[in-house]
Amino acid sequence: REYVAPSTPTEQKLAELWSKFLQVEQIGIHDNFFEIGGHSLLATQLIASVQLEFQVELSLRELFEKTTIAELAMAIEAAERIETPQIQRRERAGAVKRR
């Protein structure tokens, strides 16, 4: 299979993550995760990292069904974003003021 470089920011970040977990320097967008050294334990770790990095909800099954960077990037683009709650400081009634 001919190497096709990542071209979108999502593909580029996925390639970096895959490279980190698989310890493979050059990963093309059509390389199959499992054919280049991936296995179920790495898949679990990768999905957790993908969820944190992209703030999306993806299941482990997604990686088993979408085994290339190109396919997974499309799934990430279509995935529902995880809402990160905004933490706001509030004054409590009767709170002791700092000096």
C-alpha positions as CSV (number, residue, x, y, z in Angstrom):
1,R,0.0,0.0,0.0
2,E,1.3,3.4,-0.9
3,Y,2.0,5.9,1.9
4,V,-0.5,8.8,2.0
5,A,0.4,11.5,4.5
6,P,-2.1,13.0,6.9
7,S,-3.5,16.2,5.4
8,T,-6.0,17.6,7.9
9,P,-5.3,18.7,11.5
10,T,-7.4,15.7,12.8
11,E,-5.5,13.3,10.6
12,Q,-2.2,14.8,11.7
13,K,-3.0,14.6,15.4
14,L,-4.2,11.0,15.0
15,A,-1.0,10.1,13.2
16,E,1.0,11.5,16.2
17,L,-1.1,9.5,18.7
18,W,-0.8,6.3,16.6
19,S,2.9,6.8,16.2
20,K,3.3,7.2,20.0
21,F,1.3,4.1,20.9
22,L,2.6,1.9,18.0
23,Q,6.1,3.2,18.1
24,V,6.0,3.5,14.3
25,E,7.6,6.6,12.9
26,Q,5.7,7.1,9.6
27,I,2.0,6.2,9.5
28,G,-0.2,6.9,6.5
29,I,-3.9,7.6,6.7
30,H,-4.8,4.3,5.0
31,D,-2.6,2.1,7.3
32,N,-4.6,-0.4,9.3
33,F,-4.1,0.0,13.1
34,F,-4.1,-3.7,13.7
35,E,-1.9,-4.6,10.7
36,I,0.9,-2.3,11.8
37,G,1.1,-3.6,15.4
38,G,-2.1,-2.5,17.2
39,H,-3.9,-4.9,19.5
40,S,-6.9,-4.6,21.9
41,L,-4.9,-3.2,24.8
42,L,-3.3,-0.5,22.7
43,A,-6.7,0.2,21.1
44,T,-8.2,0.8,24.6
45,Q,-5.4,3.2,25.5
46,L,-5.6,5.0,22.1
47,I,-9.4,5.6,22.3
48,A,-8.9,7.1,25.8
49,S,-6.3,9.5,24.4
50,V,-8.4,10.3,21.4
51,Q,-11.4,11.1,23.6
52,L,-9.2,13.5,25.7
53,E,-7.4,15.1,22.8
54,F,-10.5,15.7,20.6
55,Q,-13.1,16.0,23.4
56,V,-15.3,13.5,21.7
57,E,-17.3,10.5,22.8
58,L,-16.0,7.4,20.9
59,S,-16.4,3.8,21.8
60,L,-13.7,1.2,21.5
61,R,-15.9,-0.5,18.9
62,E,-15.3,2.6,16.6
63,L,-11.6,1.7,16.3
64,F,-12.4,-1.9,15.6
65,E,-14.7,-0.8,12.8
66,K,-12.7,2.2,11.5
67,T,-9.2,0.9,11.5
68,T,-7.4,3.6,9.5
69,I,-6.6,7.2,10.3
70,A,-8.8,8.4,7.4
71,E,-11.8,6.5,8.7
72,L,-11.3,7.4,12.4
73,A,-10.8,11.1,11.5
74,M,-14.2,11.1,9.8
75,A,-15.7,9.5,12.9
76,I,-14.1,12.1,15.1
77,E,-15.4,14.9,12.9
78,A,-18.9,13.4,13.1
79,A,-18.8,12.6,16.8
80,E,-20.6,14.4,19.5
81,R,-18.4,16.8,21.5
82,I,-18.1,16.3,25.2
83,E,-19.2,19.4,27.0
84,T,-16.5,20.4,29.5
85,P,-18.1,22.1,32.4
86,Q,-16.9,25.7,33.1
87,I,-15.9,26.1,36.7
88,Q,-16.7,29.5,38.1
89,R,-15.7,30.9,41.4
90,R,-18.5,32.0,43.6
91,E,-18.5,33.8,46.9
92,R,-20.1,31.8,49.7
93,A,-22.5,33.4,52.1
94,G,-20.6,34.1,55.3
95,A,-17.3,33.2,53.8
96,V,-14.2,34.4,55.6
97,K,-12.4,37.0,53.5
98,R,-8.6,36.5,53.0
99,R,-6.3,39.3,54.1
